[in-house]
Amino acid sequence: MSIEIRRVNTRHERKQFIKFAWKVYRNDPELNRHWVPPVISDYMKTLDTEYYPLYDHADLAMFTAWKDGVMVGTIAAIQNRRHNQIHQDKVGFWGFFECLNDQKVADALFEAAAMWLRSKGLDAMRGPISPSMNDQCGMLTRGYDSSPVFLMLYNPPYYNDLCLNNGQKVAQELLAWYIDQKIIDIERLRRIAQHVMKREGLSVRILDMKNFDSEVRKMREIYNGAWEKNWGFVPMTDKEFDFLATSLKSIANPHYVYFVENREGKTIGFSLSLPDINQALKHVNGNPFTPWGLVKYLWYKRNITMVRTIVMGVLPEYRNKGIDSIMNVQIADYGGKHGVFASEMSWILKSNEAMSKLALVIGGKPYKEYAIYEKAI
């Protein structure tokens, strides 16, 4: 039985590409129990090269695999020219991988991505990166017994076998840390935060929604400065960061966005946590903007019990001073007052010992692991 690979070209084909995931997860009761369907309209935008700002410096090709006229898998290949310029390499990326448990199908999809990347002059491919390191990345390898939080991925365990059997090697591992706010020694954390603030002459405040654009500029400067030496990191352009900030504005709670400032009023660190709206999105089947989908989304959104801390960054010259404790105590205090007693810090490089130590100090446990694979092409 031959496998046919087709290039995705039209809007209709792009929607087919996205909706294939339902075939993988809905047919498996255990996967379906924890999987959160992607918001179809969001994925349509992310995969639109005329709309999504990443493609100002990146190229995208999407492929589907077919057997006997039935779609059996998907993959996207990405050339990120900005990444190659910054890291001085020739690495391409693959992402948006979904596949039935069939090694031949997976191999055909990976080869389609590799061929396209080779045509761009690249000599290695890395993934899953969907579609950049500033978006969703990593293949879940541990922690299948709970749903992913907002903007994190979930996949069948066999996906890892498909990658390894294809000859791909683990290039990097990522961790998600679970923090139970109920068992944190909050008094100790408060004392540490107060001591650091007094010693360094710092103050902390929440996001000012009335000056949103100005606040976004401060976050962008910290974000690009704090992560510049991280593995695979590519600074976001102004257009990319502004697009992301605008897209998250409607779900952001300013009481979960904190700025730490020095005596001169300069922002030297910030943290961004978002309500885990996946707890509501799980019930709307990828369509929160239909009338019935919106009703269900708003109903389940009332009882969100968790936040995800996506970013916690401090300028290099202020690191290792305990400034993270200031932001962590704010998250715990506000959450505790509003019935939110759990948070996830994700994702964190497994090799980032400093962040892992921080997570341990505040009572976190690494409950999910992800892998990013790489292969010479």
Buried (B, 14 or more C-beta within 10 A) or exposed (E): EEBEBBEBEEEEBBBBBBBBBBBBBEEEEEBEEBBBBBBBBBBBEBBEBEEBBBBEBBBBBBBBBBBEEEBBBBBBBBBBEBBBEBBEEBBBBBBBBBBBBBEEBBBBBBBBBBBBBBEBEBEBBBBBBBBBBBBBBBBBBBBBEEBBBBBBBBBBBBBBEBBEEBEBEBBBBBBBBBBEBEEBEBEEBBEBBEEBBEEBEBEBEBBEEEEBEEBBBBBBBBBBBBBEEEEBBBBBBEEBBBBBBEEBEEEBBBBBBBBBBBEEEEBBBBBBBBBBBBBBBBBBBBBBEEEEBEEBBEEBBEEBEBBBBBBBBBBEEBBEBBBBBBBBBBBBBBBBEEEBBBBBBBBBBBEBEEBBEBBEBBBBEBBBBBBBBBBEB
